[in-house]
Amino acid sequence: MKKMIYIIIPVHDRLQYTINCIESLISQKEEKRIIVVDDGSSDGTSAYLKTNFPDVAVLQGDGNLWWTGAMNKGVEFVLKNASTEDDFILSLNNDLVVPNNYLDELCKASQLKPNALIGSVTVDVEEKTFVHYAGVKWNAYTGAAKHNITSKTTLSEIQRKSNLLETSYLPGRGVLIPIKVFKSIGLYDEVNFPHYRADHDFSLRAKKAGFDLFISSKAVVYSHTQETGLKRKNYKSIIEYLKISLTSMKSPVNLNNRWRWAKKHAKSFPVFYFTLDMTRVLKSLLQKYLSA
């Protein structure tokens, strides 16, 4: 009996992205069920999906779930409906599209590493030679993170290197997770990480519980990478840009988020870790602003 893959996609507006994402999934041969968690979209997402994709389960949010709450709503739905712990949950964002062999490659990797969470290589949807993410080595004492790729690394280079790449943590962009992981460690942490870093946190908790973390170099997601996070061009002054970047829930460098992360996961003194982390963040923000 084939294992079921429950694909959870949190969305807020951007209907066309959601359509493209679903269409890239429905033709794949693996047993699957797609669950879209619509967190208060104003563009008719729910009505459109119910009419045009009747096999897709649509769960409703009120606009305050953010990424983590939406994922947890989907996970709770799956846990109530899954018939066995041998099935999987796949976390996916709606700004992703996947090739025809995507689920097959994830399943192959999972067969090799049955006690692991399997992540995906992220490639820019417009520039398919640009690899955005392929795993990372993270220093829990200083917060420094060294990526498995450079700005010049191509997808073919990664795939020649290895089918499976080790990583310190995993983002939510295409992670195949055995249901037994949720049974073991619980849901995503929406108290500390309501939007960003809940995915990284979950994978670290899984690792501490004895599960392995890998990236399948053959499982590729194509991402609208320019749509992630805040846009530099939207801010007229450097002060405004820094203020929003460091305080907005939509920012991956939100100060509160980074501090909670330091308190929860740093192996050094949290204040020491946080200071080094924010020094790197501020340097990066200034470089990004001045180079735009």
Helices and strands as residue ranges (DSSP letters): E 5-11, H 15-26, E 32-39, H 45-52, E 57-61, H 66-81, E 88-91, E 96-97, H 102-112, E 116-124, E 131-133, E 136-138, E 145-147, H 155-161, E 164-166, E 175-178, H 179-185, H 198-208, E 212-223, G 225-227, G 232-234, H 238-247, H 255-265, H 270-291
